[in-house]
């Protein structure tokens, strides 16, 4: 190398790349080979570092040497931890931080060193304290450069990154509140104060982790008793109080709307929203440490300063006030409901603010966020009319402010429902204006108003509630009746949205008016209208989904008060499902099964319902092609089947449709649609777990007569799903089904698994990998926790998916779409 220096850069590139290959999963290496490779590299760590140290003598490649060193540091294992504090490579990197031109490679090395000192594999900060004591002073010496105007922004970003790395890595050490650790905290406040958000936000993760460390009880688990824990917790919170108070002031201004926000591109607006959410998270962290009331007082000062800059409601200066209110809204869950120093003043201030659309939107959101405070406040009765007037202004100003006002109205009615029971006429007036289109409230947002009225009606006595429910339904009934009166031809040609906008309001009424008898009476009276829509629009999926959702909530709220209406409803959907195969008929039936499944008086028509729906569905799904074409039907069918196992096994498991539905499920396990596949696997798992319920043990013999003849096929398809027939994201669900099967059938299931694995050629999977997998199933049969068994399953999955050729070989051997494959050992 000395005689041919031109080879050194290429050699260093090779040294840099080698450790990186450990985590390069584009390489189709087996997990065992990857672990072996990492061990080989770790065992040669000292050799690699000595070569890199020798190369430091060549000035031209010093940056490249440091990049290679950073790459080896990422391995974590094999590093001579105790020697690193005085190692030439470390000292060179640290000196590169203070050179006139900041070395990017030096920053990368120091960053990796910081992570190394905190890693469990290195022994953690306790063991690595000598190295930490070398690193921290060097990084701290860079603090003054954060505000140096002559420094390039990229250099400042690199320095900020090192401070953020120190904060994240040493957070547990910093949380003790020692004098040395507070120096790092003050440096991180300096980073948080940087005008560039990208730089300031590097610290946000630290403030969150520090808050968690200060407030969670398990941080103090080593202390002997509650009194000591409380004393230490209070001591630490007091130490960090001023830091979090400063943080609130440093970040709150960043949520202010830019002057040119109306001209921002879609991407820039998205980034601005992201900034606001990120700042809101930091304020929540501060409120967790300081307490919501203290944080509110800091933000109230900001609000008053902003209002002072906005005399006589001047609209042009609305931005600072909106920013302060946004921050106050962000911490609402942390402010106590009995806060009396600041909140009354804030609520009194809101009506006086300019009616600028963005500001009004935030005002409305703030009212909604503090609805619990309004309910608890002694002055709540006098404030409520004022804030409702603001919400009415919001509903009439812009679409965004109307959406915020509708949401706030819902929160207000939900939390102040008892106070508002006496104002029902006024609330109905708002509701009628909204649903008639007088406000700028969209159809979707009008559902907030429906929910708002519904929860207030829930507080009324039964007689009053029944009349109020009729009044709430009246605008919906009127619109739907008008459409139906136009005749079948007109109804059939209507756009789905013309109907669903009204039917969705029924759904919200039935869901949130918690008066079962009143809702049951309403659904009985309304049934002719609902039946007419069922009959005339059964072909239209969107209308049927909306209508079935409304019926589902009616069933859920009314329960056994439904009386004869439930029978008529089931008869209707049973007949329509045969003709139109709408998936929503299945999920409505699923809700009925949940409520009435255990009721003996309903067993006859429920048994008939189950048989009709499942027979029809198994005919619709004869092969994987149909599962792929009708994933919603598959999803809702097997969700319904799982419900039947839980709520009416006495009707479902002994029935003729049970075996045919199991066969149908085997055909569809490998459907690529996530929800459909998940429902099928969930159904099979529920069957395998049947014996776990004492009530269901009586059905085990029937289950076994169906599952045992199909056990080998089920196992083969599940193994195929693990090894590539389904995406790797589905691995845990498939594994749980396979482990449930193994627990249910023990040695027999292990034999099925062994036969399935034996189909895979040895070119794809080694005997050792097969043995590990089978051992994990054997452990499952003995009751070992599933999480402990996932590593061998994950590894088998990785090995069989390592490249397309291997995956095709494995799937060609297992053939998951063939139900009658006879296993032949290879």
Protein Blocks (a to p, Z undefined) as FASTA:
>chain_A
ZZmmmlmmmmmmmmmmmmmmmmmmkbccdfklmmmmmmmmmmmmmmmmmmmmmmmmpmkl
mmmmmmmmmmmmmnopopafklmmmgmklmmmmmmmmmmbdcfklmmmmmmmmmmmmpmk
lnpjmlmmmmmmmmmmmmmmmmmmmmmmkbcfklmmmmmmmmmmmmmmmmmmmmnopakl
mmmmmmmmmmmmpmblklmmmmmmmmmmmmmmmmpmklmmmpmblklmmmmmmmmmmmmm
mmmmmmmmmmmmmmpccfklmmpcfklmmmmmmmmmmmmmmmmmmmmmnopklmmmmmmm
mmmmmmmmmgghiaklmmmmmmmmmmmmmmmmmpcfkbcklmmmmmmmmmmpccbfklmm
mmmmmmmmmmmmmmmpmklmmmmmmmmmmmmmmmmmpmmlmmmmmmmmmmmmmmmmmmmm
mmmmmmmmmmmmmmnopamcdfklmmmmmmmmmmmmmmpcfklmmmmmmmmmmmmmmmmm
mmmmnojklmmmpcfklmmmmmmmmmmmmmmmccfklmmmmmmmmmmmmmmmmmmmmmpm
klmmmmmmmmmmmmmmnmmmnmmmlmmmmmmmmmmmmmnopaklmmmmmmmmmmmmmmmk
lmmmmmmmmmmmmmmmmmmmmbfklmmmmmmlmmmmmmmmmmmmmmmmmlmmmpmklmmm
mmmmmmmmmpcblklmmmmmmmmmmmmmmmmpmklmmmmmmmmmmmmmmmmmmmmmmmmm
mnomacfklmmmmmmmmmmmmmmnmmmmmmmmmmmmmmpcfklpcfklmmmmmmmmmmmm
nopafklmmmmmmmmmmmmmmpmklmmmmmmmnommbmkbccddZZ
